[in-house]
């Protein structure tokens, strides 16, 4: 606590220097406080790290190239000798693990678990991926594009929320983005609807 100077009520210079020294020394950049007072890794850095790992794996490994090939054309990938069933099962397992990590991060951020906690999040994810350039027909897109799509979509949602726009209109925006993306994907692919 700063002891006030008895002459004019201002704090002593030595006390201010001590407090500034403590504040600079106590800065912990990549951590955040938990409810019990312990430090934990900031969820933002966990997500950025997972995006970096996913970008490296998809862009520079045989498994990642196989995944792009399967997304582009399953039969052609199978004809090229890729074990499509094994890759698809591994994708489902990794996606499940990432969904579990995401659920834990949201629960940690909210400090509670609601029964409808992730309800409707799939549409936001689709819209963010489409904004980032990921093709809904498969085989195209990058992790960096999906990451920028998420940043852009959540920036738009935050601006609309701060502007007082009702939540159902924000959901309508996500649905509109998905519909426009499906129409553009259908037009640009040149394929007939099955």
PyMOL commands that set and color helices and strands:
alter all, ss='L'
color gray80, all
select helices_A, chain A and resi 13-25+43-60+62-72+74-79+84-110+121-131+143-162+167-189
alter helices_A, ss='H'
color red, helices_A
select strands_A, chain A and resi 31-33+39-41
alter strands_A, ss='S'
color yellow, strands_A
deselect
rebuild
show_as cartoon
